[in-house]
Amino acid sequence: MKEEDKTVIRLHLDQESDRRELFGTMDSNIRKVEKATGTTIIARDEDLIIRGDNCREAEEILNSMIESLRHNPRLDSQRLDYIMDMEKGGNKNEIIPSNSQIICYTCQGKPLRPKTKGQSIYVDMIRKNDMVFGVGPAGTGKTYLACAMAVTALKNKEVERIILARPAIEAGESLGFLPGDLQEKVDPYLRPLYDALFEILGRETASRLKEKGTVEVVPLAYMRGRTLDNSFIILDEAQNTTREQMKMFLTRMGFNSKVVITGDVTQIDLPKGKGSGLLEARKVLRGIEGIEFCQMSEVDVVRHPLVKAIIRAYNEFEDKR
């Protein structure tokens, strides 16, 4: 039931609504919606009274928050930011990823699932295809979700091993001048991959699987000459591969294997004059059955809200140049 004044809307809350999650700690979620829309929201009995010129926008956000809680019992600040971004972009029908897409549980028992529509599409592509390119800015979960899918495939005995590779471009792929053995030389450049594995599997389990050779974390240069059957293979930071390295990596794929390539085309660190293998692969491989490309955006960023703002600001700056 809505009041006649166009600057006032009365939104009824049914008994099934979890008001504690909807309102947030000390009404933090409500205050956030008020700030974003320039409205005032007051709880009165079983209703929310929304006042202001943008009360319709606030109502849409609140309805999406209520709908989200029907699918997922938690509504944290990150989730609310995503809902407001999608509403602002006119994509309200894409707000709720399928609740059935729990990928796996972390070592602490936390369910790991896609948090955005883009992530949901990405995970679905990995399930249905043998080779997937996940392209998007930092913080969109490209590598983390790929690792989660790899761990799930290993636990389900769909593959026999997981192989994680990354170009050590910061060291120029010439690691001989660095002190220590091979592992000590490359570990700093592979640390993001280890971090994802440790969080999902736990440090002890991940280390044990690594010692057995079930999990390998290697620099891209050491993939040459191998044929990888029954494996889940992830190439991270693929924007920093050369054309030759990308072709070499893609042709390592063996029978009953799945390959996920992740990268951010806005963060290419290759020497001047060197073309990115990821950029070329997007042009060369589109349309091949069994290969899919998933493009994510700043809307899919699941880090600190400032990361999303920074990415958006840089994109707008580049568009004006």
Order of alpha helices (4+ residues) and beta strands (2+ residues): beta-alpha-alpha-beta-beta-alpha-alpha-beta-beta-alpha-beta-alpha-beta-alpha-alpha-beta-beta-alpha-beta-alpha-beta-alpha
